[in-house]
Amino acid sequence: MKNQTILLFLALGLLGNPFLYSQSADSTEEKKKTTKLFREQEILPIKLRFSNKEMKKETNDSTYLFSKLLFKDKGQWDSIDVRIRARGNYRRAHCYFPPLKVKIKKSLAKETIFKGNKELKLVMPCVQSTKSLDNIVKEYMAYKIYEVISPFHFKTRMVSIEYTELKGKKDKVHTVKGFLIEDIDKVAKRENAKKMKRIVHPMEQDDIASAQNDFFQFLIGNTDYSTAYQHNQKLVFTSDFRTIPLPYDFDMSGLVDASYAVVSQVQGEVLSIESVKDRLYRGFKRDEAVFQQVRKQYLDKKSEIFEVIEGIKPQFDNEKEFMIARNFIEDFFKVLENDNQFDMQIIRKARIK
């Protein structure tokens, strides 16, 4: 019976949706529309100096600290003035290093590798430990997996960070891993779309794109999202009148399995799982043809996804953490490859409200 349902839908000609297959994360056209900062994928060395205490206590959506970002491009160190603030309320409260929002003046960026990027997110580890640094790599891996699935994704780039924490007379230097995330405006421009701020219920979003997102969240074991309330999701509206969700912030997922991760209760909803390592499908019920289309896409992309995963392996400090992540993703494909498991864990779990 394995894959029998998929073959049936293929025979009926229901799997020809061009949205699934017409665009590739590696397409020449997409690369042309991607800024140099994210076209190049070697690890970018950067240096930052600021007071961590001041960053967490004094910055907010409108209040930034002025700093200088040093970066190494083509073997040479350069610098650029930036404004930075802490983001992510949960991590700000539970982690030593908060994730950061970085703003760069267009006039300063134009002669540097940051050209075309006025706003960036910089994801930092929760604390300086081997597991926390590998958690950064696992979250980065999640972004790279979604690049394989959908043309509507955030570009990312790994960075090695030398962070000098200003602590009065005794500054402290931390060497950690992190990664940069492009701004939603860049994604929208690349895909000829416009970002949306208003709430759009998932059932009013594009069926395929919404299911791709929900399958991905199931893949990484994440329930800390809501496309209805744009919690860890952005929306764009395309030129052909489709509303498309873009996922981000995966630190609460079972794939990352951060030390502070808890099962999310978005809008106060208590879920039936006890651990972030337990998968729970949170997508809405749709025509089964949609589920089968997206199921087949993921299965067709399995080898490409694992190529991405293997390519990231050298960035792990602990090979055991890599294998845990790899096995977690392998378990997702076992569900897709088994008709009974697919029916029980996805079809029957799909929400109606």
N, C-alpha and C positions, 0 to 999 in steps of 0.2 A: 504493500500500500504506500510505501515511501515515495513521496513526490507525485503520487497518482493524481491528486487534486490539481497540482500545478500543471501537469501535462494536459489535463482536461481543459483547463482555461486556455492553455496555449492552442489547443486544437480548435477552440471556439473563436480564436483570433482576438482575445481580449487583452493581450499583453503587448500591444503595439503602441502604447502611449509614448510619444516622442520625448516627453518631459523626463522619462526615466533614463533614456539612453543617449540623447542627442548631444549632451554637453559633458565634457570631461574636465576635471580639475587641472589636467596637464595640457589642455588645448592651447594652441598658439595664440588664438584670439584672447583668451582669458589672461594669458601671461602678459600680453601687450597692455591690458587694462589694469594690471596689478602693479602697484608702486614697487620701485627697486628694493625698498626695505624688505618686502615680503616675497619678491621674485627670487631673491637670493636666500638660501636656506642654511648656509653654514652658521654655526653658533656665533652670535655677535657679542664680543666682550664690551661691557659697559661699566662705568663707575658713577656712583651717586654719593652725595654727602647731605645728610639732614638729621634733625633730631627726631627719633622715632616717637618719643613721648609727645613732642609738639605736633607731630603728624597725626597721631591718633586723637589728641584732645582738641586741637585748634582748627583742623580743616573740616570742611563740609562741602555740600554741592556748589557753593559759591565762594568759598574761602580756600585759597591755594597758598602754598609756600613757594618762594622763589628759590631755584637751585640751578646748578650747572650739571648737565649730563655729558660725561666723557664717553666716547665710543671709539672703537678701533676699526677703521675701514681701510682695506688694502694694505694692512701692515702698519698703518700710521694712526696715531692717536689724534683725535680732534675733539672739539667740545661745542656745545650749544646751550644757550640759556633756555630753561623750561620752567613751567609752573606745575606743581604736583600736589595732589591731595589723596587722602585715604578714601577707599571705597569699600563697599561690602560690610554692612553693619554687623553681621554674625562673625566674620573673620576679624574685624576690628576689635570685637569684644573678647574673642577666644584665642587669638593668635598673637605671637610676639611681633611678627611682620605683617602689616596689613597689605592687601593688594592696592595698587596705586592707579590713579588717573593722571595722565601726562598731557599737558597742553604745550604746543610749540607755535610760535608766530610763523606765519607763512613766509615772511621776508627772511627769517633766520634759517628756515628749513631748506629753502630753494637751492642752496649750493651744497647740500649735504645728502647723505643717504636717506634722510628723513623727508626729503622733498615729497610733497603731496599728502603728508600726514600731519594734520593740525591737532588731532586728538588720538591718543593711544591708551590702551590699558596695559599695565605691567603687573603680571601675576607673580607674586612672591611666595616662597614657602611659608608654612605656618610658623615653624621654628627651625633652627639650624640643627638638623639631625639627618642621618642617612635616609631613614624612612620618609621624612618630610620632603627631602630633596627628590626622592624617587616618586613621591606622590605628585610633585610638579610635573615630572615626565609622564606620568600616567594621565594627568589631566590634559597635557599637551597632546598625548596620543589620541584622546577622545576627539579633539578638534580635527586632527589629521584624518581620522576615520570618517568623520562626517564630510570632509572634502571629497572623499570617494563617492559618497552617496548622493550629494546634492550640489548643484552649481551655486545655490544660495547658502553660503557659509562664510564664516569669518576666517581670514588669513591669519596665520600665527607664525612666530619665529622664536626659537630658543635663544636665550641670552645667558651669558655667564656674568654674574654681578659681583663687583667689589663694592660693597656698601660700607661707607664710613659713618658710623653712628655717632653723632655729636652728643657728648655727655659731659659738658663742662670742661674740666681740666684733663680728663682721661677719655679721649675718643676711642671707640672700639671698631675694629675692622672685621666685617663678616664677608666671607666668600660663599655665595649661594647660587643656585640655579633659578631661572625664571623664564617667562616667555612674554612676548608682546602680542597684543591682539589689535587688529585694525578697527577703525570706527565704522559704525553702521552706515554712515554716509558713503564710504568707499565701496561697500558691498552693493548698496542701492545703485550707485553710479555705474559700477561694472556690469550690472545685470539690467540696466535700463529700467530701473524701478524707482519708487519713492518710498521713503520710510514713513511708517504710520505711527501715530500716537494714540489714536482712539482704540477702544476695546472692540475686538471682533471675535465672536464665539467660534471655537474650532470647527463647528459644523457649517460655518459660513466661509471658512477658509478653503483653499484648494485641497480637494480630497487626497490626491497623491502626495503632495508636499506635506500635508498634515500627518498622513500615515507614515511617511518616511521619517519624520521627526519623532513620532511616537514609537516606532520600531527602534530607532536609535536610542531613545531614552531607556527602552527596555533592554537593549544591548548593553548599555553601560550601567544598568541597574539604578536609574535615577528617578525619583519621584518629586524632586525639589524643583518643579517647574509648573507653569500654567500659561498656556497660550491665550486663554480667555482673559487673564489679568496681566499679561505680559510680565510674568514673574520668571526671570532668567530666560526670557524670550524677547525677541524683537520681531516686528512685522514689517514687511514691505509689500507695496502694491505695484504689480507689474504693468507693462504697457498693454498686455493682452487681458487685463482686468482680473488678475488672480491675486489673492491675498496669501502670502507665503510666510511661514514662521521660520525664524533663525534661532537656534538654541545656543546658549553660552553658560558659563559658570557651572562646572561639573564636579566641584569639590565634595558635594554631598552624595555622590554616586557610589555604588558598590565597587565599581572599577577602581576608583581612587582610594576609597576606604580610609579617609582621613581620620585621625585620632579623635577629632571633635564631631564627626559626622553623626547625625541622628536622622531617623525617619521623618521626612518632612510632613508638616500639617498645613499645607497651603489653604488659606481661608478657614483655618480651624478644623479642617476635615481630618478625622482620625482614620488612618489606614490599617489594613488587616495584617501588615507585616511588622516584625519586631526589629529587624536589622537591615541596614542599607545593603547588605550582601544578598538579601532576599529580593528577587525580581517581582515586580507587580506592573502589569500593563495598565497604563493610565489613559490610553487613547479612547476616542469615542467610537461607538458602533457605526459602521458604514457598510455599504454594499460589499458582499464578500469578494466580488471581483477586484475591488480596490485592495483588499488585504492580500489577495493572491498575486496581484501585480507587484506589490511592494515586496512580498515574500520572495518572489522569483528574482527581483532585482538584487536583494541582499545575497541570495544564494549565488547568483551569477557573479557578484562582486567579492565573494568570499576570498578567493585567492589574492585579489588585489589588496583587500583589507589586510590580509596576513603579511603581504609583502611590506606594507606600510609599518605594521607592527614590528616585523623583524628588522626593518631599517632603523627603528628607534632604539632597539636593544642596546647598542653601545653607550647610550646616554644614561643607562641605569648604573648606579653604584653597586647595587645588590642584585645578582642574577635571580635570586629567589623571588624578589618583588616582581621582576619581569615575568617569570613563569606563572606567578599567581595571576597577574593581569592577563596574560595570554590564555590561560586555562579558563578564566572567567568569560572571556569573549568566545572561546570555543564552546562553552556551555550554551551560549545564546544560539549558535548555529545548530546545536543538537536539537533544540526546540523547533527550529525552522525545518529541519530535515525529517522530522517525525510528524506525520499527520495528526496523530492523537494528541501529542504534546502541544502542537500548534493550535489545535482546536481548544484544548483545555486552558492553556496559558495566555492565549491572545484573543481568539474569536469569542470565547465565552466570558472573558474578563473585560471586554470592551464596554465602556461606560454608556449609559443612556441619559445621564444628567450630570 
